[in-house]
Amino acid sequence: MGRLDGRVAIVTGAGQGIGRGVARRFAREGATVVIGEVNPATGEQVAADIADELGGTARFIRTDVLEKEQVLGMVDATVDEFGRVDILVNNAYAAGGFDRLERKPDEDLWLAFRGGPLHTFWAMQAVFPHMKKQGWGRIINFVSLNGINAHQYSVDYNAAKEGIRAITRTAAREWAKHNILVNAIAPAAASPAYVAFAEAAPENAKEMLKQNPIGRMGDPEHDIGGVALFLATEDSDYVTGMTMLVDGGSHINGVQWDPPMPD
């Protein structure tokens, strides 16, 4: 028996990277997984891989998290097909590039907040009545050490991710009475975003790994997916409102994201 047998999980941004890893880890443990992804090619591929490689059940639902109607539609379609939703993982994110705070345009802030806390908020509101009715729910939101440690040149990303942490903690307090537990993960993983950063700032990436006590970047499925699995099961029955720093201990040393940036 899998630890998530009979559970239905939605994972947004599951077409690649951390979202893909979490979706696969959940499917290995018996969950039916809904892949909420804007890119049909990657979303369909992840769903097919879960079925063909893992023998699991997965459905791709094309979802642009910048559009509220599509986020609500993703939840409605899940409940229509599977009759329930037990786990929501808000992983998808959209943001602009790096720049100094004084040069950041308004548009980057608007994109970051629509691409982070707003769609997280919409999805949480949408799953709430279903989780309340069944008296059980797990919500896992993805945040970032960039916001916690105030890394440079990503003020929009930092602020949006800290906004998600505030939503997480507020929901944890308000919804615990319904047995809906809400937690956050701040990951460090070898995702496509990290690979792009390492290519753009190889020296900084090398230094970050040197300062990581475990000495490597996390694997999306094994390392990050494993913690998400804990938060999605009864093992976490007494855990809510937490931010799990799943970063190989990087936060201990205060590892800094410091890509080169012109004045």
Backbone as CSV, one residue per row, in Angstrom:
resi,resn,N_x,N_y,N_z,CA_x,CA_y,CA_z,C_x,C_y,C_z
1,MET,0.840,-1.205,0.000,0.000,0.000,0.000,0.867,1.244,0.000
2,GLY,0.436,2.253,-0.757,1.129,3.526,-0.763,0.591,4.426,0.336
3,ARG,1.391,5.379,0.740,0.995,6.281,1.825,-0.067,7.275,1.393
4,LEU,-0.294,7.395,0.079,-1.314,8.328,-0.412,-2.408,7.610,-1.192
5,ASP,-2.560,6.325,-0.964,-3.626,5.591,-1.644,-4.972,6.253,-1.378
6,GLY,-5.742,6.459,-2.436,-7.071,7.041,-2.311,-7.097,8.553,-2.275
7,ARG,-5.928,9.191,-2.210,-5.863,10.650,-2.169,-5.789,11.219,-3.585
8,VAL,-6.346,12.417,-3.719,-6.278,13.159,-4.979,-5.506,14.444,-4.723
9,ALA,-4.452,14.641,-5.507,-3.566,15.787,-5.317,-3.492,16.634,-6.579
10,ILE,-3.537,17.939,-6.393,-3.275,18.895,-7.476,-1.882,19.467,-7.255
11,VAL,-1.063,19.448,-8.291,0.267,20.054,-8.232,0.383,21.034,-9.392
12,THR,0.514,22.326,-9.085,0.641,23.310,-10.158,2.103,23.450,-10.576
13,GLY,2.298,23.841,-11.824,3.656,23.965,-12.350,4.384,22.637,-12.362
14,ALA,3.651,21.553,-12.606,4.224,20.209,-12.496,4.801,19.694,-13.805
15,GLY,4.959,20.574,-14.784,5.514,20.142,-16.055,7.020,20.005,-16.053
16,GLN,7.678,20.497,-15.001,9.131,20.417,-14.934,9.580,20.637,-13.492
17,GLY,10.865,20.424,-13.255,11.506,20.816,-12.009,10.866,20.260,-10.753
18,ILE,10.719,21.123,-9.761,10.220,20.707,-8.448,8.784,20.186,-8.541
19,GLY,7.933,20.860,-9.299,6.555,20.399,-9.430,6.481,19.001,-10.008
20,ARG,7.276,18.745,-11.018,7.343,17.401,-11.613,7.810,16.384,-10.576
21,GLY,8.850,16.750,-9.816,9.364,15.829,-8.810,8.336,15.497,-7.754
22,VAL,7.603,16.501,-7.280,6.563,16.273,-6.277,5.450,15.397,-6.848
23,ALA,5.023,15.693,-8.071,3.955,14.905,-8.697,4.354,13.439,-8.804
24,ARG,5.580,13.191,-9.218,6.054,11.807,-9.350,6.148,11.125,-7.985
25,ARG,6.626,11.838,-6.980,6.741,11.242,-5.647,5.371,10.888,-5.095
26,PHE,4.403,11.765,-5.291,3.039,11.476,-4.836,2.464,10.262,-5.574
27,ALA,2.692,10.209,-6.891,2.157,9.096,-7.675,2.773,7.765,-7.243
28,ARG,4.047,7.783,-6.897,4.704,6.559,-6.408,4.031,6.028,-5.141
29,GLU,3.424,6.945,-4.382,2.783,6.560,-3.127,1.278,6.365,-3.271
30,GLY,0.799,6.297,-4.518,-0.583,5.917,-4.750,-1.565,7.028,-5.000
31,ALA,-1.121,8.286,-4.963,-2.047,9.397,-5.193,-2.443,9.489,-6.661
32,THR,-3.671,9.895,-6.887,-4.073,10.377,-8.210,-3.612,11.819,-8.302
33,VAL,-2.851,12.138,-9.351,-2.212,13.448,-9.437,-2.750,14.230,-10.625
34,VAL,-3.182,15.446,-10.343,-3.596,16.377,-11.394,-2.429,17.323,-11.667
35,ILE,-2.003,17.356,-12.915,-0.883,18.181,-13.346,-1.443,19.510,-13.842
36,GLY,-1.382,20.558,-13.014,-1.835,21.885,-13.413,-0.665,22.632,-14.035
37,GLU,-0.657,22.740,-15.344,0.527,23.223,-16.060,0.091,24.021,-17.285
38,VAL,0.800,25.108,-17.580,0.441,25.950,-18.717,0.959,25.394,-20.035
39,ASN,2.025,24.614,-19.992,2.658,24.087,-21.207,2.106,22.698,-21.504
40,PRO,1.314,22.546,-22.555,0.716,21.232,-22.833,1.748,20.140,-23.078
41,ALA,2.846,20.474,-23.754,3.834,19.446,-24.080,4.434,18.833,-22.822
42,THR,4.868,19.685,-21.894,5.489,19.144,-20.680,4.450,18.552,-19.732
43,GLY,3.283,19.194,-19.645,2.242,18.669,-18.760,1.762,17.296,-19.185
44,GLU,1.528,17.124,-20.473,1.088,15.825,-20.973,2.175,14.774,-20.818
45,GLN,3.437,15.190,-20.984,4.538,14.245,-20.853,4.671,13.730,-19.424
46,VAL,4.551,14.633,-18.449,4.634,14.201,-17.054,3.494,13.241,-16.725
47,ALA,2.292,13.556,-17.172,1.152,12.667,-16.920,1.377,11.304,-17.565
48,ALA,1.906,11.298,-18.794,2.175,10.031,-19.484,3.261,9.239,-18.783
49,ASP,4.304,9.926,-18.323,5.390,9.235,-17.623,4.903,8.591,-16.320
50,ILE,4.036,9.295,-15.609,3.498,8.737,-14.368,2.710,7.458,-14.653
51,ALA,1.941,7.469,-15.739,1.168,6.281,-16.096,2.065,5.161,-16.611
52,ASP,2.979,5.489,-17.515,3.771,4.460,-18.190,4.927,3.942,-17.340
53,GLU,5.640,4.837,-16.654,6.811,4.431,-15.868,6.444,3.970,-14.467
54,LEU,5.478,4.653,-13.858,5.179,4.396,-12.453,3.893,3.609,-12.248
55,GLY,3.122,3.430,-13.314,1.858,2.724,-13.179,0.825,3.488,-12.376
56,GLY,1.000,4.827,-12.316,0.104,5.659,-11.539,-1.003,6.274,-12.368
57,THR,-1.828,7.071,-11.707,-2.926,7.772,-12.358,-2.653,9.266,-12.320
58,ALA,-2.638,9.888,-13.481,-2.388,11.331,-13.561,-3.219,11.914,-14.689
59,ARG,-3.633,13.151,-14.484,-4.370,13.882,-15.515,-3.726,15.253,-15.695
60,PHE,-3.550,15.650,-16.932,-3.055,16.989,-17.238,-4.240,17.920,-17.457
61,ILE,-4.236,19.049,-16.762,-5.233,20.099,-16.991,-4.479,21.379,-17.292
62,ARG,-4.616,21.867,-18.507,-3.891,23.080,-18.871,-4.372,24.233,-18.004
63,THR,-3.422,24.871,-17.310,-3.774,25.904,-16.339,-2.757,27.033,-16.391
64,ASP,-3.217,28.197,-16.798,-2.408,29.413,-16.700,-2.753,30.062,-15.372
65,VAL,-1.830,29.990,-14.419,-2.146,30.471,-13.069,-2.289,31.984,-13.006
66,LEU,-1.950,32.691,-14.081,-2.167,34.136,-14.113,-3.637,34.483,-14.342
67,GLU,-4.426,33.472,-14.708,-5.849,33.682,-15.005,-6.699,32.992,-13.930
68,LYS,-7.438,33.788,-13.166,-8.228,33.243,-12.056,-9.207,32.173,-12.528
69,GLU,-9.866,32.400,-13.662,-10.852,31.445,-14.140,-10.237,30.081,-14.400
70,GLN,-8.994,30.075,-14.867,-8.338,28.798,-15.145,-7.926,28.087,-13.856
71,VAL,-7.530,28.845,-12.858,-7.200,28.237,-11.561,-8.456,27.610,-10.949
72,LEU,-9.557,28.349,-10.954,-10.803,27.806,-10.417,-11.284,26.619,-11.245
73,GLY,-11.101,26.723,-12.561,-11.496,25.627,-13.441,-10.697,24.362,-13.198
74,MET,-9.427,24.523,-12.870,-8.574,23.369,-12.549,-9.130,22.602,-11.354
75,VAL,-9.531,23.335,-10.322,-10.083,22.686,-9.128,-11.437,22.061,-9.444
76,ASP,-12.285,22.778,-10.165,-13.604,22.238,-10.516,-13.481,20.963,-11.337
77,ALA,-12.564,20.964,-12.310,-12.387,19.788,-13.164,-11.880,18.601,-12.364
78,THR,-11.022,18.862,-11.389,-10.513,17.790,-10.532,-11.649,17.148,-9.744
79,VAL,-12.471,17.972,-9.128,-13.577,17.450,-8.320,-14.611,16.763,-9.205
80,ASP,-14.859,17.325,-10.373,-15.828,16.710,-11.294,-15.391,15.300,-11.685
81,GLU,-14.107,15.125,-11.944,-13.626,13.821,-12.415,-13.384,12.829,-11.290
82,PHE,-12.823,13.308,-10.186,-12.386,12.382,-9.140,-13.215,12.455,-7.858
83,GLY,-14.112,13.432,-7.788,-15.033,13.495,-6.661,-14.489,14.125,-5.403
84,ARG,-13.209,14.528,-5.408,-12.614,15.082,-4.201,-11.274,15.728,-4.548
85,VAL,-10.762,16.507,-3.613,-9.385,16.986,-3.687,-8.863,17.000,-2.253
86,ASP,-7.782,16.281,-2.042,-7.226,16.117,-0.701,-5.987,16.967,-0.464
87,ILE,-5.202,17.157,-1.509,-3.901,17.813,-1.387,-3.769,18.852,-2.487
88,LEU,-3.333,20.038,-2.111,-3.044,21.096,-3.080,-1.595,21.529,-2.889
89,VAL,-0.834,21.484,-3.974,0.550,21.956,-3.955,0.650,23.139,-4.902
90,ASN,0.863,24.330,-4.339,1.017,25.542,-5.146,2.502,25.766,-5.410
91,ASN,2.928,25.312,-6.583,4.335,25.384,-6.963,4.587,26.335,-8.122
92,ALA,3.604,26.523,-8.990,3.804,27.350,-10.190,4.188,28.777,-9.810
93,TYR,4.988,29.386,-10.673,5.406,30.763,-10.416,5.784,31.437,-11.721
94,ALA,5.517,32.729,-11.802,5.927,33.535,-12.953,6.542,34.825,-12.440
95,ALA,7.672,35.220,-13.030,8.354,36.436,-12.565,9.209,37.020,-13.668
96,GLY,9.637,38.256,-13.469,10.534,38.915,-14.404,11.985,38.549,-14.097
97,GLY,12.909,39.299,-14.694,14.322,39.014,-14.520,14.921,39.734,-13.329
98,PHE,16.237,39.596,-13.195,16.952,40.246,-12.095,17.275,41.697,-12.451
99,ASP,17.212,42.556,-11.448,17.687,43.935,-11.602,17.712,44.581,-10.221
100,ARG,18.432,45.686,-10.154,18.492,46.416,-8.894,17.116,46.987,-8.546
101,LEU,16.851,47.098,-7.255,15.543,47.533,-6.783,15.139,48.869,-7.406
102,GLU,16.086,49.812,-7.505,15.739,51.143,-7.998,15.364,51.147,-9.473
103,ARG,15.671,50.035,-10.179,15.349,49.971,-11.602,14.173,49.050,-11.899
104,LYS,13.633,48.413,-10.908,12.548,47.468,-11.142,11.276,48.199,-11.583
105,PRO,10.690,47.791,-12.703,9.445,48.430,-13.146,8.226,47.886,-12.413
106,ASP,7.181,48.678,-12.417,5.925,48.245,-11.792,5.460,46.901,-12.356
107,GLU,5.664,46.712,-13.644,5.166,45.505,-14.299,5.742,44.240,-13.682
108,ASP,7.000,44.301,-13.244,7.607,43.122,-12.619,6.917,42.787,-11.303
109,LEU,6.555,43.816,-10.538,5.853,43.571,-9.272,4.468,42.991,-9.515
110,TRP,3.745,43.554,-10.493,2.410,43.037,-10.793,2.485,41.579,-11.234
111,LEU,3.452,41.261,-12.095,3.599,39.883,-12.572,3.930,38.949,-11.418
112,ALA,4.855,39.368,-10.559,5.269,38.520,-9.440,4.107,38.219,-8.503
113,PHE,3.262,39.203,-8.259,2.159,38.969,-7.324,1.027,38.174,-7.962
114,ARG,0.800,38.371,-9.251,-0.174,37.503,-9.931,0.383,36.091,-10.082
115,GLY,1.681,36.004,-10.320,2.317,34.708,-10.539,2.676,33.977,-9.272
116,GLY,2.393,34.555,-8.103,2.727,33.919,-6.838,1.570,33.930,-5.854
117,PRO,1.485,34.959,-5.000,0.465,34.934,-3.949,-0.968,34.960,-4.457
118,LEU,-1.240,35.644,-5.564,-2.631,35.709,-6.025,-3.145,34.346,-6.456
119,HIS,-2.393,33.630,-7.295,-2.920,32.339,-7.743,-2.920,31.319,-6.611
120,THR,-1.977,31.454,-5.680,-1.983,30.602,-4.492,-3.263,30.835,-3.694
121,PHE,-3.620,32.090,-3.505,-4.837,32.490,-2.791,-6.083,31.957,-3.493
122,TRP,-6.138,32.124,-4.829,-7.300,31.648,-5.584,-7.472,30.141,-5.435
123,ALA,-6.386,29.396,-5.586,-6.469,27.940,-5.516,-6.861,27.482,-4.118
124,MET,-6.324,28.143,-3.110,-6.664,27.773,-1.735,-8.135,28.018,-1.457
125,GLN,-8.650,29.157,-1.890,-10.077,29.422,-1.697,-10.933,28.388,-2.417
126,ALA,-10.478,27.967,-3.601,-11.266,27.026,-4.400,-11.325,25.636,-3.774
127,VAL,-10.226,25.187,-3.159,-10.242,23.839,-2.575,-10.877,23.825,-1.184
128,PHE,-10.950,24.982,-0.545,-11.399,25.032,0.852,-12.737,24.346,1.093
129,PRO,-13.806,24.647,0.339,-15.091,24.010,0.682,-15.061,22.495,0.551
130,HIS,-14.285,21.980,-0.371,-14.198,20.531,-0.551,-13.434,19.887,0.611
131,MET,-12.343,20.505,1.012,-11.570,19.980,2.137,-12.347,20.110,3.447
132,LYS,-13.052,21.216,3.603,-13.861,21.412,4.820,-14.943,20.348,4.907
133,LYS,-15.605,20.069,3.799,-16.694,19.092,3.786,-16.197,17.703,4.179
134,GLN,-15.020,17.331,3.694,-14.509,15.991,3.999,-13.730,15.945,5.318
135,GLY,-13.497,17.128,5.927,-12.822,17.174,7.219,-11.358,16.797,7.168
136,TRP,-10.724,17.031,6.013,-9.303,16.663,5.853,-8.749,17.391,4.625
137,GLY,-7.582,17.962,4.791,-6.921,18.605,3.661,-5.487,18.949,3.991
138,ARG,-4.666,18.961,2.949,-3.271,19.362,3.086,-2.955,20.350,1.975
139,ILE,-2.428,21.501,2.356,-2.017,22.511,1.375,-0.536,22.780,1.595
140,ILE,0.226,22.705,0.513,1.671,22.913,0.560,2.013,24.019,-0.436
141,ASN,2.534,25.119,0.071,2.890,26.255,-0.769,4.408,26.372,-0.861
142,PHE,4.883,26.747,-2.038,6.326,26.882,-2.219,6.743,28.344,-2.096
143,VAL,7.721,28.557,-1.212,8.256,29.889,-0.975,9.750,29.859,-1.301
144,SER,10.540,30.797,-0.756,11.931,30.857,-1.184,12.830,31.451,-0.120
145,LEU,14.050,30.919,-0.042,15.076,31.513,0.799,15.466,32.898,0.293
146,ASN,15.217,33.174,-0.983,15.484,34.522,-1.503,14.729,35.568,-0.697
147,GLY,13.472,35.283,-0.393,12.686,36.222,0.394,13.090,36.232,1.851
148,ILE,13.306,35.044,2.419,13.663,34.949,3.833,14.985,35.656,4.109
149,ASN,15.956,35.488,3.210,17.298,36.054,3.408,17.523,37.367,2.666
150,ALA,16.479,37.897,2.018,16.572,39.170,1.290,17.718,39.158,0.285
151,HIS,17.715,38.167,-0.597,18.732,38.117,-1.639,18.592,39.314,-2.579
152,GLN,19.680,39.647,-3.207,19.733,40.850,-4.028,19.092,40.659,-5.407
153,TYR,18.614,41.776,-5.952,18.201,41.926,-7.352,16.913,41.182,-7.717
154,SER,16.169,40.725,-6.717,14.916,40.020,-7.002,13.831,40.467,-6.026
155,VAL,13.709,41.793,-5.860,12.769,42.319,-4.874,11.342,41.863,-5.157
156,ASP,10.969,41.768,-6.429,9.618,41.348,-6.778,9.381,39.898,-6.364
157,TYR,10.332,39.043,-6.686,10.262,37.628,-6.316,10.264,37.466,-4.796
158,ASN,11.170,38.183,-4.125,11.276,38.087,-2.667,9.966,38.477,-1.992
159,ALA,9.407,39.611,-2.415,8.181,40.111,-1.803,7.011,39.166,-2.061
160,ALA,6.932,38.648,-3.283,5.834,37.741,-3.612,5.918,36.452,-2.807
161,LYS,7.120,35.905,-2.686,7.281,34.662,-1.937,7.004,34.870,-0.443
162,GLU,7.386,36.022,0.100,7.055,36.301,1.489,5.552,36.524,1.659
163,GLY,4.893,37.055,0.622,3.441,37.163,0.653,2.781,35.790,0.754
164,ILE,3.336,34.818,0.028,2.814,33.449,0.105,2.994,32.897,1.512
165,ARG,4.119,33.208,2.143,4.328,32.734,3.523,3.276,33.320,4.465
166,ALA,2.925,34.588,4.277,1.910,35.203,5.133,0.545,34.558,4.920
167,ILE,0.208,34.280,3.668,-1.050,33.597,3.372,-1.063,32.212,4.005
168,THR,0.055,31.513,3.903,0.181,30.172,4.477,-0.088,30.183,5.967
169,ARG,0.543,31.092,6.677,0.410,31.137,8.132,-1.000,31.548,8.557
170,THR,-1.591,32.483,7.821,-2.950,32.917,8.140,-3.947,31.784,7.933
171,ALA,-3.834,31.089,6.796,-4.736,29.965,6.529,-4.543,28.853,7.549
172,ALA,-3.285,28.618,7.937,-3.018,27.577,8.932,-3.775,27.865,10.225
173,ARG,-3.799,29.111,10.601,-4.472,29.490,11.851,-5.991,29.401,11.717
174,GLU,-6.524,29.848,10.588,-7.972,29.897,10.432,-8.587,28.537,10.111
175,TRP,-7.829,27.686,9.416,-8.408,26.450,8.888,-8.052,25.201,9.684
176,ALA,-7.222,25.324,10.703,-6.843,24.145,11.488,-8.064,23.458,12.092
177,LYS,-9.074,24.237,12.459,-10.273,23.652,13.078,-11.026,22.733,12.125
178,HIS,-10.745,22.856,10.830,-11.368,21.984,9.830,-10.450,20.822,9.452
179,ASN,-9.342,20.672,10.160,-8.335,19.658,9.841,-7.745,19.885,8.445
180,ILE,-7.608,21.151,8.085,-6.899,21.542,6.866,-5.578,22.149,7.321
181,LEU,-4.500,21.457,7.044,-3.183,21.883,7.497,-2.435,22.532,6.336
182,VAL,-1.805,23.660,6.613,-1.209,24.487,5.557,0.242,24.782,5.930
183,ASN,1.162,24.361,5.082,2.582,24.551,5.338,3.288,25.013,4.071
184,ALA,4.521,25.453,4.246,5.315,25.944,3.114,6.661,25.240,3.079
185,ILE,7.207,25.134,1.882,8.548,24.599,1.669,9.376,25.664,0.972
186,ALA,10.552,25.936,1.521,11.542,26.795,0.862,12.654,25.877,0.377
187,PRO,12.688,25.574,-0.924,13.602,24.540,-1.420,14.894,25.110,-2.009
188,ALA,15.876,24.239,-2.074,17.053,24.475,-2.908,17.214,23.221,-3.743
189,ALA,16.968,23.328,-5.039,16.937,22.126,-5.875,17.503,22.412,-7.257
190,ALA,17.934,21.354,-7.893,18.486,21.448,-9.247,17.342,21.531,-10.253
191,SER,16.604,22.620,-10.179,15.472,22.873,-11.069,15.951,23.631,-12.300
192,PRO,15.110,23.763,-13.330,15.501,24.569,-14.483,15.871,26.007,-14.118
193,ALA,15.202,26.592,-13.121,15.543,27.958,-12.706,16.950,28.011,-12.119
194,TYR,17.303,26.988,-11.333,18.661,26.959,-10.773,19.699,26.753,-11.870
195,VAL,19.407,25.878,-12.811,20.342,25.631,-13.910,20.594,26.916,-14.694
196,ALA,19.523,27.685,-14.947,19.679,28.956,-15.665,20.540,29.922,-14.859
197,PHE,20.328,29.979,-13.541,21.146,30.832,-12.692,22.603,30.395,-12.723
198,ALA,22.850,29.091,-12.597,24.225,28.581,-12.579,24.950,28.875,-13.881
199,GLU,24.225,28.860,-14.982,24.840,29.186,-16.274,25.140,30.673,-16.376
200,ALA,24.277,31.506,-15.782,24.473,32.956,-15.850,25.512,33.446,-14.846
201,ALA,25.626,32.761,-13.725,26.547,33.187,-12.651,27.282,31.970,-12.102
202,PRO,28.170,31.360,-12.908,28.801,30.109,-12.490,29.635,30.226,-11.222
203,GLU,30.320,31.349,-11.024,31.149,31.494,-9.830,30.304,31.568,-8.570
204,ASN,29.204,32.330,-8.648,28.301,32.408,-7.506,27.684,31.046,-7.206
205,ALA,27.288,30.315,-8.265,26.709,28.986,-8.078,27.713,28.039,-7.424
206,LYS,28.949,28.111,-7.857,29.998,27.272,-7.279,30.211,27.600,-5.804
207,GLU,30.208,28.884,-5.479,30.397,29.302,-4.096,29.221,28.871,-3.223
208,MET,28.023,28.946,-3.765,26.842,28.517,-3.011,26.928,27.036,-2.655
209,LEU,27.400,26.224,-3.588,27.530,24.800,-3.307,28.603,24.548,-2.249
210,LYS,29.674,25.325,-2.292,30.739,25.180,-1.291,30.214,25.494,0.109
211,GLN,29.280,26.433,0.198,28.744,26.837,1.494,27.585,25.960,1.966
212,ASN,27.134,25.056,1.107,26.041,24.156,1.464,26.617,23.008,2.295
213,PRO,26.190,22.833,3.550,26.774,21.783,4.393,26.717,20.389,3.776
214,ILE,25.642,20.068,3.079,25.540,18.745,2.456,26.322,18.703,1.144
215,GLY,26.552,19.853,0.542,27.455,19.941,-0.592,26.864,19.657,-1.953
216,ARG,25.544,19.709,-2.061,24.920,19.492,-3.367,23.566,20.171,-3.401
217,MET,23.051,20.357,-4.612,21.690,20.843,-4.754,20.717,19.683,-4.605
218,GLY,19.539,19.973,-4.113,18.560,18.927,-3.867,17.981,18.339,-5.137
219,ASP,17.593,17.085,-5.058,16.893,16.430,-6.152,15.396,16.709,-6.011
220,PRO,14.747,17.194,-7.076,13.333,17.572,-6.949,12.424,16.449,-6.471
221,GLU,12.654,15.237,-6.947,11.765,14.137,-6.586,12.136,13.527,-5.236
222,HIS,13.391,13.226,-5.024,13.805,12.551,-3.794,13.821,13.498,-2.596
223,ASP,14.521,14.609,-2.734,14.739,15.494,-1.587,13.551,16.406,-1.310
224,ILE,13.108,17.132,-2.341,11.981,18.046,-2.129,10.668,17.264,-2.071
225,GLY,10.524,16.308,-2.973,9.318,15.492,-2.983,9.123,14.711,-1.700
226,GLY,10.231,14.295,-1.073,10.127,13.551,0.171,9.541,14.372,1.301
227,VAL,9.931,15.640,1.383,9.376,16.513,2.427,7.919,16.852,2.114
228,ALA,7.623,17.089,0.830,6.229,17.325,0.450,5.366,16.117,0.794
229,LEU,5.900,14.920,0.606,5.161,13.706,0.953,4.844,13.668,2.448
230,PHE,5.829,13.994,3.271,5.589,14.053,4.717,4.442,15.008,5.036
231,LEU,4.455,16.196,4.423,3.432,17.198,4.708,2.070,16.806,4.142
232,ALA,2.050,15.868,3.212,0.796,15.448,2.580,0.150,14.256,3.270
233,THR,0.818,13.664,4.244,0.313,12.455,4.885,-0.073,12.705,6.340
234,GLU,-0.589,11.652,6.964,-0.950,11.728,8.380,0.278,11.886,9.279
235,ASP,1.459,11.657,8.745,2.674,11.857,9.545,2.791,13.307,10.022
236,SER,2.161,14.224,9.299,2.248,15.647,9.651,0.975,16.145,10.328
237,ASP,0.251,15.261,10.978,-1.031,15.632,11.588,-0.931,16.755,12.621
238,TYR,0.265,16.988,13.159,0.429,18.008,14.199,1.342,19.136,13.726
239,VAL,1.387,19.328,12.414,2.267,20.340,11.829,1.441,21.267,10.950
240,THR,1.407,22.546,11.287,0.752,23.519,10.416,1.365,24.898,10.642
241,GLY,1.331,25.714,9.586,1.898,27.060,9.650,3.410,27.100,9.592
242,MET,4.032,25.990,9.226,5.487,25.898,9.214,6.069,26.233,7.839
243,THR,7.294,26.759,7.857,8.102,26.861,6.640,9.261,25.899,6.793
244,MET,9.288,24.879,5.945,10.344,23.877,5.974,11.468,24.320,5.042
245,LEU,12.667,24.510,5.601,13.824,24.924,4.815,14.519,23.669,4.302
246,VAL,14.184,23.297,3.073,14.688,22.049,2.487,15.829,22.434,1.540
247,ASP,16.987,22.713,2.134,18.058,23.388,1.385,19.447,22.831,1.665
248,GLY,19.511,21.630,2.230,20.812,21.053,2.526,21.578,21.780,3.604
249,GLY,20.886,22.612,4.370,21.522,23.374,5.438,22.083,24.716,5.005
250,SER,21.772,25.146,3.793,22.315,26.418,3.295,21.957,27.594,4.191
251,HIS,20.768,27.547,4.798,20.340,28.680,5.629,21.236,28.855,6.853
252,ILE,21.898,27.791,7.272,22.766,27.880,8.447,23.938,28.819,8.166
253,ASN,24.491,28.685,6.964,25.652,29.487,6.588,25.277,30.827,5.960
254,GLY,23.991,31.045,5.753,23.578,32.300,5.132,24.059,32.444,3.707
255,VAL,23.999,31.356,2.940,24.451,31.381,1.551,23.699,32.463,0.785
256,GLN,24.435,33.270,0.040,23.832,34.407,-0.659,23.805,34.228,-2.173
257,TRP,22.678,34.542,-2.715,22.455,34.600,-4.163,23.000,35.934,-4.620
258,ASP,24.075,35.954,-5.393,24.756,37.214,-5.707,25.230,37.218,-7.161
259,PRO,24.305,37.191,-8.108,24.723,37.209,-9.515,25.337,38.555,-9.877
260,PRO,26.203,38.580,-10.895,26.800,39.864,-11.294,25.722,40.815,-11.796
261,MET,25.831,42.077,-11.413,24.809,43.053,-11.789,25.495,44.396,-12.043
262,PRO,25.324,44.957,-13.230,25.930,46.271,-13.512,25.330,47.372,-12.654
263,ASP,26.109,48.412,-12.387,25.609,49.551,-11.611,24.568,50.324,-12.403
